[in-house]
Amino acid sequence: MSASQQQFAKKSNQKRRKNNPNELFVGNLSYFCGEQNLYDLFSNIIAMRDTAQGQDPSLLMNYVSAVRIIYSEGQPQRSLMFGFVTLNNLNDAQYAVGQLQNKMFMGRKLK
């Protein structure tokens, strides 16, 4: 990601977090990461937490309310290596950040 793309993403994330603290910036994605990949990653990490706490995750299936990856204009199948995930509550968002920050996903370390 170029310096200007990183700066745009940082500013965009700051604006978004003021409006919705449950919306997370996810950076350093694989070029080929799709929205379903991110949805599954975040849903599964929260479901595993709930299962470990003795809750039935099938009763709380909608952990993620929105996923958006920013794609290249010239190559629409290739991401610009960042996106946004909106979780349904702040506790889930904070937990996901703690669990996924700097973790490997699709061959890249998440930021």
Secondary structure, 3 states (H helix, E strand, C coil): CCHHHHHHHHHHHHHHHHHCCCEEEEECCCCCCCHHHHHHHHHHHHHHHHHHCCCCHHHHCCCEEEEEEEECCCCCCCEEEEEEEEECCHHHHHHHHHHHCCCEECCEECC
